[in-house]
């Protein structure tokens, strides 16, 4: 029964295509004519959208309005067609491109790592300097060092 329902609904629907742009909306019974208009409008930078429209045969109302193609998809299709038109490259050329891209990336990676290493070493040296300044300016350590100075300078030995 469901197959009968599907065939009945497909018989009752009329399929057409609509090109909608900023300036106009035009409907076609032929897909190729709609596609031609879409290409013309996209060349004019009007940002068209191509829709597939299914209408009811009985009432003429729109049942489905499905976007099929927009300007972004159109550009992708054109790029894919241009890629297909280019002659295929030999495996040696592809390997050469990969190796050149890898060699280009390696020195940049090494330079980047060296710069990071230098920054870390400089930060470590600054940290050591700051810590040594804190240690030498501490009161408890100054008292300890002054006791040592007193010991050296005094004539009386503290050890008896």
C-alpha positions, 0 to 999 in steps of 0.5 A: 500500500505504501508503494501505491501511495508513493506512486500516487504522490509522484504523479500528483507532483510537478517538478520545476526549478527556480533561480532566485537572486537579489534582483529577481525570481524566475521559474523554469520547467527545464533544468538546463535553462535554469542552470544557464540563468544561474551561471549568468547571474553568478557571473554578474555577482548577484548571489543566485540560488537554484531551487528544485520545486515540487508542486501539487498537480491538483492545487498548484501549491508548493510541496517542497522547495529544495535548494540545489545550488548556491554561489559557493557550491558553484565555485567549488564545482568550477574548481573541480572541473578545472582540476580534472582538465589539468594533465595528471602529474607524474609520481616523481613531481608529487614527491618533489612537491612533498619534499620541498614542502617538508624542507621548507617546514623544517628550518622554520621549525628548527628556528622556532625551537631555537628561539624558544630555547633561548627564551627559556635559558634567558628566563632561567638566568634572570630567575637565578639572578633574582633568587641570588639577590633575594638570598644576599639581601636577607637579614638572617644571612647578613647576620650569619655573614657578619658573624663570620667577618667578626670571627676573622677580624677579632683578635680573641678567639671564640673557641676556648 
